[in-house]
């Protein structure tokens, strides 16, 4: 059975939710898009020496977490594509709450040791605790410097990816030490995803909401704060970038010319170098893997997938 079809089937069995047609429909619709992030626990589980079957509870927990987080995020961002516009904000809020519990339920019934189960449930809980404060800061804070940018980005984006890799590792039988290292890798992955999205969202045509003055992705923050010859012109153009293709094109050219995009790529590659060094260390750990699961190759491929679309932008 296709893994996404398997997830839909497993989700349909969760107590209480199996009688909730709207949330079942939402899960099926999202699963049809085959979200790549859902498979991060599988890659981590394989890298720890585990199997697809062992990874299923972690993948299901991550899928539930992902949909719940997006439901809330879309409401906070007033996203025109959000499910809340179809089902209503009260229903969307209830669904998000239910999906949070469903993520924990997926772990609570899985067949692993009690210690690993407790650690896994703590991972899932951390997703929601950390992400919600990141979402709150994102809505209620004004980003004025790079420190505040990273404070919000690390709280809003990294916890989901940290838990995704740590959960998969725990399902694959990883030790506490190894699972913590997977968690650290997941945090770096989340930062790389944030940089990737910022680059993509600021260079995409037509303009995305990131050009609005209450949003500050890193390329725009760089162009606004760093002293360069086109700084004043960029500040002048930005408020109208979404309403005029001509203005958007000029503003995007400034992002490239002033070094904003290059700076983000530099930050991205710095993190990738850190990741590669960590992967070399992980390869030599004495774990259940015993050198047979190709840990470096599996995880390195996960991180290279983040880099490829960025280089395609430049092409």
C-alpha positions as CSV (number, residue, x, y, z in Angstrom):
1,X,0.0,0.0,0.0
2,X,1.2,3.5,-0.8
3,X,2.4,5.2,2.4
4,X,0.1,8.2,2.1
5,X,-2.9,5.8,1.6
6,X,-1.7,3.9,4.6
7,X,-1.7,7.1,6.6
8,X,-5.2,8.0,5.6
9,X,-6.3,4.5,6.6
10,X,-4.6,4.8,10.0
11,X,-6.0,8.3,10.6
12,X,-9.5,7.0,9.9
13,X,-9.2,4.6,12.9
14,X,-8.3,7.2,15.5
15,X,-10.9,7.3,18.3
16,X,-13.5,10.1,18.0
17,X,-12.0,11.4,14.7
18,X,-13.2,8.4,12.8
19,X,-16.8,9.8,13.2
20,X,-15.8,13.4,12.2
21,X,-16.3,13.5,8.4
22,X,-14.9,17.0,8.0
23,X,-11.6,16.4,9.6
24,X,-11.3,13.0,7.7
25,X,-11.9,14.9,4.5
26,X,-9.3,17.5,5.3
27,X,-6.7,14.8,6.1
28,X,-7.4,13.0,2.8
29,X,-7.1,16.3,0.8
30,X,-3.8,17.2,2.4
31,X,-2.5,13.6,1.9
32,X,-3.3,13.8,-1.8
33,X,-0.6,16.5,-2.1
34,X,1.9,14.0,-0.7
35,X,3.7,16.4,1.6
36,X,7.4,15.7,1.6
37,X,7.9,16.8,5.3
38,X,5.6,13.9,6.4
39,X,8.3,11.4,5.4
40,X,11.1,12.9,7.5
41,X,10.4,10.5,10.4
42,X,10.7,7.6,7.9
43,X,14.2,8.8,6.8
44,X,15.3,9.2,10.4
45,X,13.9,5.8,11.3
46,X,15.8,4.2,8.4
47,X,18.9,6.1,9.4
48,X,18.6,4.6,12.9
49,X,18.3,1.1,11.5
50,X,14.5,0.9,11.5
51,X,11.8,-0.1,9.0
52,X,8.8,1.6,7.3
53,X,6.4,-0.2,9.6
54,X,8.2,1.0,12.7
55,X,8.1,4.6,11.4
56,X,4.3,4.7,10.7
57,X,3.2,6.0,14.1
58,X,5.8,8.8,13.9
59,X,4.8,9.7,10.4
60,X,1.1,9.8,11.4
61,X,1.9,12.0,14.4
62,X,3.9,14.4,12.2
63,X,1.1,14.5,9.6
64,X,-1.5,15.4,12.3
65,X,0.9,18.0,13.8
66,X,1.5,19.5,10.3
67,X,-2.2,20.0,9.4
68,X,-3.0,21.3,12.9
69,X,-0.2,23.9,12.8
70,X,-1.2,25.0,9.2
71,X,-4.8,25.4,10.2
72,X,-3.8,27.9,12.9
73,X,-1.1,29.6,10.9
74,X,-3.6,30.2,8.0
75,X,-6.0,31.9,10.4
76,X,-3.3,34.0,11.9
77,X,-2.1,35.1,8.5
78,X,-5.6,35.5,7.0
79,X,-4.4,33.3,4.2
80,X,-6.8,33.3,1.3
81,X,-6.2,29.5,0.7
82,X,-6.8,28.5,4.3
83,X,-9.3,25.8,5.2
84,X,-10.9,28.1,7.8
85,X,-12.5,30.0,4.9
86,X,-14.4,26.9,3.9
87,X,-15.3,25.4,7.2
88,X,-15.3,28.6,9.4
89,X,-12.8,29.7,12.0
90,X,-14.6,28.0,15.0
91,X,-14.6,24.6,13.2
92,X,-10.9,25.1,12.1
93,X,-9.9,25.9,15.7
94,X,-11.6,22.7,16.9
95,X,-9.9,20.7,14.2
96,X,-6.5,22.1,15.1
97,X,-7.1,21.1,18.7
98,X,-8.3,17.6,17.7
99,X,-5.3,17.1,15.5
100,X,-2.9,18.0,18.3
101,X,-4.5,15.3,20.4
102,X,-4.5,12.9,17.5
103,X,-0.7,13.3,17.1
104,X,-0.3,12.2,20.7
105,X,-2.8,9.4,20.3
106,X,-0.8,8.0,17.3
107,X,2.2,7.6,19.6
108,X,0.3,6.4,22.7
109,X,-0.8,3.2,21.0
110,X,2.4,2.3,19.1
111,X,4.4,-0.8,20.0
112,X,7.7,0.6,21.4
113,X,9.2,0.5,24.9
114,X,7.6,2.7,27.6
115,X,10.7,4.9,27.8
116,X,10.8,5.5,24.1
117,X,7.0,6.1,24.1
118,X,7.3,8.7,26.8
119,X,10.2,10.5,25.0
120,X,8.2,10.4,21.7
121,X,5.1,11.9,23.3
122,X,7.4,14.6,24.8
123,X,8.7,15.3,21.3
124,X,5.1,15.8,20.0
125,X,4.2,18.0,22.9
126,X,7.3,20.1,22.2
127,X,6.1,20.7,18.6
128,X,3.0,22.5,19.8
129,X,4.4,24.3,22.9
130,X,7.3,25.8,20.9
131,X,5.4,26.4,17.7
132,X,2.5,28.3,19.3
133,X,4.8,30.8,21.0
134,X,6.6,31.2,17.7
135,X,3.3,31.9,16.0
136,X,2.4,34.4,18.8
137,X,5.7,36.2,18.4
138,X,5.3,36.2,14.6
139,X,1.9,37.9,14.8
140,X,2.7,40.3,17.7
141,X,6.3,41.3,17.2
142,X,8.0,43.7,14.8
143,X,11.2,42.3,13.4
144,X,13.8,45.1,13.6
145,X,17.1,43.1,13.5
146,X,18.5,39.7,12.6
147,X,18.5,38.5,16.2
148,X,14.7,39.0,16.5
149,X,14.2,37.3,13.1
150,X,16.0,34.2,14.2
151,X,14.3,34.1,17.6
152,X,10.9,33.9,15.8
153,X,12.1,31.6,13.0
154,X,13.7,29.1,15.4
155,X,10.6,29.0,17.6
156,X,8.1,28.8,14.7
157,X,9.8,26.5,12.2
158,X,12.5,24.4,13.9
159,X,10.5,22.5,16.6
160,X,8.4,20.7,14.0
161,X,11.5,19.5,12.1
162,X,13.4,18.7,15.3
163,X,10.7,16.5,16.5
164,X,10.2,14.9,13.1
165,X,13.7,13.5,13.0
166,X,13.9,12.7,16.7
167,X,10.6,10.8,16.6
168,X,11.7,8.8,13.6
169,X,15.0,7.9,15.3
170,X,13.2,6.8,18.5
171,X,10.9,4.6,16.5
172,X,13.9,3.0,14.8
173,X,15.4,2.1,18.2
174,X,17.9,4.9,18.6
175,X,19.5,5.5,21.9
176,X,18.7,8.7,23.9
177,X,22.0,10.2,22.8
178,X,21.5,9.4,19.2
179,X,17.9,10.7,19.2
180,X,19.1,14.0,20.7
181,X,21.6,14.4,17.8
182,X,18.8,13.7,15.3
183,X,16.8,16.5,17.1
184,X,19.7,18.9,16.7
185,X,19.9,18.0,13.0
186,X,16.2,18.7,12.7
187,X,16.6,22.1,14.2
188,X,19.2,23.0,11.5
189,X,16.9,21.5,8.9
190,X,14.1,23.8,10.1
191,X,16.4,26.9,9.8
192,X,17.4,25.8,6.3
193,X,13.8,25.4,5.3
194,X,13.1,28.9,6.6
195,X,15.9,30.3,4.6
196,X,14.8,28.4,1.5
197,X,11.2,29.6,1.9
198,X,12.4,33.2,2.4
199,X,14.5,33.1,-0.8
200,X,11.7,31.5,-2.8
201,X,8.9,33.7,-1.4
202,X,10.7,37.0,-2.1
203,X,11.8,36.0,-5.7
204,X,8.5,34.5,-6.7
205,X,6.2,36.2,-9.3
206,X,3.5,37.3,-8.6
207,X,4.4,38.8,-5.3
208,X,3.7,36.8,-2.2
209,X,2.4,38.3,1.1
210,X,6.0,38.5,2.4
211,X,6.3,41.9,0.7
212,X,3.7,43.4,3.0
213,X,5.2,45.7,5.5
214,X,4.2,43.6,8.5
215,X,6.3,40.7,7.3
216,X,10.1,40.6,7.3
217,X,11.7,37.6,5.6
218,X,15.5,37.7,5.8
219,X,16.2,39.0,2.3
220,X,13.9,41.9,2.8
221,X,15.3,42.6,6.3
222,X,18.8,42.6,4.8
223,X,17.9,45.1,2.1
224,X,16.1,47.3,4.5
225,X,18.8,47.4,7.2
226,X,22.2,47.0,5.6
227,X,23.8,50.2,4.3
228,X,23.9,49.9,0.5
229,X,23.4,52.4,-2.4
230,X,19.9,51.2,-3.2
231,X,18.6,51.0,0.3
232,X,16.4,54.1,0.2
233,X,14.9,53.0,-3.1
234,X,14.1,49.6,-1.8
235,X,12.3,51.0,1.2
236,X,10.3,53.2,-1.2
237,X,9.4,50.3,-3.5
238,X,8.5,47.7,-1.0
239,X,5.0,48.8,0.1
240,X,3.8,48.7,-3.6
241,X,5.5,45.5,-4.7
242,X,2.4,43.4,-4.5
243,X,0.3,45.9,-6.6
244,X,2.7,46.4,-9.5
245,X,4.7,43.8,-11.4
246,X,7.1,46.5,-12.6
247,X,7.8,47.6,-9.0
248,X,8.2,44.0,-7.8
249,X,10.8,43.3,-10.6
250,X,12.8,46.3,-9.6
251,X,12.7,45.5,-5.9
252,X,13.7,41.9,-6.6
253,X,16.6,43.1,-8.6
254,X,17.7,45.2,-5.7
255,X,17.6,42.1,-3.4
256,X,20.1,40.4,-5.8
257,X,22.3,43.4,-6.4
258,X,22.6,44.5,-2.7
259,X,23.6,41.0,-1.6
260,X,20.5,40.0,0.3
261,X,19.9,36.8,-1.6
262,X,23.6,35.9,-1.5
263,X,23.6,36.4,2.2
264,X,20.7,34.0,2.6
265,X,22.5,31.4,0.5
266,X,25.6,31.9,2.6
267,X,23.6,31.2,5.8
268,X,22.1,28.2,4.1
269,X,25.4,26.7,3.1
270,X,26.9,27.4,6.5
271,X,24.3,25.3,8.1
272,X,24.7,22.6,5.6
273,X,28.5,22.4,6.4
274,X,27.6,22.1,10.1
275,X,25.2,19.3,9.2
276,X,27.8,17.4,7.1
277,X,30.2,17.5,10.0
278,X,27.6,16.2,12.4
279,X,26.7,13.4,9.9
280,X,30.3,12.2,9.8
281,X,30.2,11.9,13.6
282,X,26.9,10.1,13.5
283,X,28.3,7.6,11.0
284,X,30.8,6.3,13.5
285,X,28.5,5.9,16.4
286,X,28.0,2.3,17.6
287,X,24.2,1.9,17.3
288,X,21.6,-0.6,16.1
289,X,22.5,0.5,12.6
290,X,25.9,-1.4,12.7
291,X,27.0,0.3,9.5
292,X,24.3,-1.3,7.4
293,X,21.7,1.5,7.1
294,X,23.9,4.0,5.3
295,X,23.1,6.8,7.8
296,X,25.2,9.5,6.1
297,X,23.7,8.9,2.7
298,X,20.1,8.8,3.9
299,X,20.3,12.0,6.0
300,X,22.6,13.9,3.6
301,X,20.0,13.3,0.8
302,X,17.4,14.9,3.1
303,X,19.4,18.0,3.5
304,X,20.5,18.2,-0.2
305,X,16.8,18.2,-1.1
306,X,16.5,21.6,0.6
307,X,19.4,23.0,-1.4
308,X,18.4,21.9,-4.9
309,X,15.4,24.2,-5.4
310,X,17.5,27.2,-4.3
311,X,20.2,26.6,-6.9
312,X,17.4,26.1,-9.5
313,X,16.2,29.6,-8.7
314,X,19.6,31.0,-9.8
315,X,19.6,28.9,-13.0
